[in-house]
Amino acid sequence: PKSNKKLSAAEIATLKAWAAAGAPEGDPKETPKLPAFKDGWQLGKPDIILKMPKAFTVPAEGRDVYMHFVFPLDIKTEIYVKGIEVRPGNLKVAHHAVGLLDGSGTARKKVDPATGGYVGFGGPGFVPAGFTPGFVPGATPRFFEPGSAITIKKGTDLVLQMHYHPTGKPEDDLTEVGLYLTKEKPTRHMFGVLLG
């Protein structure tokens, strides 16, 4: 699988032997350089950038918060999305995010202007027309396989369900979503399945 980050049996045995020996430091001259992580959009500049209408303040304490932010796409025709990247504005509080497609207009009616979104634990309050890739720490955004895309129809809103975890002090988040488009009509359609 593309996201397989498991260690092999030999790598696990090496780590066990190293730990059993008291975790000695190796030759400092052989220490590899620290990895350099790319700044900004990992997949390059998106064709469409969706931004939260305003920063959301996660309270200092209390239960985790599930907020839904609605991004009206305002597209004239259907579009084909070959990749999606979600960039949380504050990784201290962003636990994960799930992308939902709403073709009913229900979500936009639920938005509280004071917060720029609406609270919803257990569900978004509408039947999603589909799911899109979201965000989890450590995940690598990637483009879909050639010939694959998510078709988004005119009149659809992207709803981002953000799960926030309080840190002990108020924290602001301003998340962005990047959509990467293709003009090629997909021969295989991406269909997200949410497993709990």
N, C-alpha and C positions, 0 to 999 in steps of 0.2 A: 504493500500500500504506500501511497505517496507521503503520508504523514507518519510513517513508522519510525519512531524514535527510540525503539527498544534496544537494549544492550544485548550483545551475543553472549552465549555461555562462557566463551573464552574471556570476553571483557569483564564479565561479572567475577570470574575466578581471579583475574588480575587485581581487581579492586579489593576483593576479599583478602588476598594475600598481602596487599599493600596495607590495608587497615590492620590486619593481624600483626604486622611488623611494626606497628606504631605510627603509621603514616609518615615515613621519612621523606624529607625533601630530596628531590633528585638534583641533578647537576644544574645549577642556575643558568649556565650558558646555553642549555638546551630548552629553556622555557620558551614556549611559543608566544608570539605576539597576541595580545588580546584581540578578539574579533572586532572589526569595524562595522557598525550597523548603519545602514542607509538612513539618512534623514528624510522627512517628508513622505510623500506617497511611495509605497514600496513597488507598485506596478507602473509608475510613471504618472504623468499628469492625466487626470480623468477627463472624459468628454463632458460629463455633467458633475458638478460638485454641489451637494445638498448640505446646507448648514442649518443647525438648530436656530430657531428664530431669536433666541436669547439664551444666556447662560442659565443653567439650572443649578440651584444651590442644594447640595445634599446636606441634611441636618447633621449636627455633630454626633448625635446619639440616637438610639432607638432601633427599630427593626429595619431590615433591608428595605429598599425602596424600588418598586417596579414602575418606571415611568414609560409612557408611550409618547413619542414625538412624531408628528405627522408632517411629511414632506410632500406637498402637492407637486406632481411632476409637470403639469401643464404642458403636455406633449400634444402635438397636432395629429400625429398618426402613431401606430404602434411602433415600438422600438425593440431592438434585439440587443440584449446585454450579455457581453462575453466575459465580464468580470466585475466584481464588486469589492471595494475595500472600505472598511469602517475604521475611522481613526478617532478613538476617544480623546477628548481634550484633557482628561485628568485620570491617569492610570492608577492613582491612589484609591479612587472610589469606584472605577468601572470594573464590575465583576464580569459581566458578559453582555452581549447585545444580540438580538435576533431581528432579522428583517422580515416584515410581513407586507403583503400586497393587499390593498383594500380597494376594490372596484365599486363598493356600495356607497361611498361617501359618509359612512357612519362614523369613522374615526375622527374626521375633521370637525364633526359636530360636538364631539366630546371634549375638545381642547379647552383648557382653562387659560385665559389670557394672562393670568397672574404668573403661571409657571411655564407657559409655552407648550404644555403637554397635558396628559391626564394620567392619573394613577390607575393601575389595573393589575392586581395580583391574581394569578390563576387563569388569566386569559385577557385578550385585547378588547373584548366586548363586541366583536364582529367575527364573521366566518371568513378567514383569509382566503383570497383567491390564489395564494401561493406564498412560498417562503423564499428568502434570499439569504446568501451567506451573511453572517454577522461578524461578531468579534468574540474571541476568548483569548486570554493571555497565552502567549507562546505560539499561537497559530500563525501560519504564513499565508497571506492572501495569494491567490493564483488565478490565472485565467482558466476558463473552462476548456475542455478538449476541443480541437477543431471540429467545426460543424455543429457544435452545441452552443445554445444560448437560452436565456430566459426571455420570453416574449412578454412585454408589458404593453397592455392595450391603453388607448386613449381614455382619459377619465380615471385612471388608477392613481392612488396615492401610495407612496412607500411609507410604512409606519415602522419606526425603529423602537423596539422594546428594549430599554436599558435597565439592567439590574445594577443598582448601586449599593455599596456597603459603607456605612458610616465609619469614620476613622477616629472620632473623638474630638474633632473640630470641624466647623463648617467648611465645605469644599465646593468650588464651582466647577462645572463641566460644560464644555462647548464642543460637542461631537460633530464630526463631518462624515459624510458618506460620498464616496466616489463611484460613479458608474462609468464603465468602459463599454462603448458601443461597437457594434459591427453592422455593416450594411448587408451582410450575408444572411439570408433567411435560414434559420437553423433546420438541419435535417434530423437533429436529435434535440429534444426539448429537455432543459434542466427542470427537475421537479424536486423541491426540497421536502424532506421528511424530518419532522421534529421528534426526537426520541427523548423521553423524560426518564 
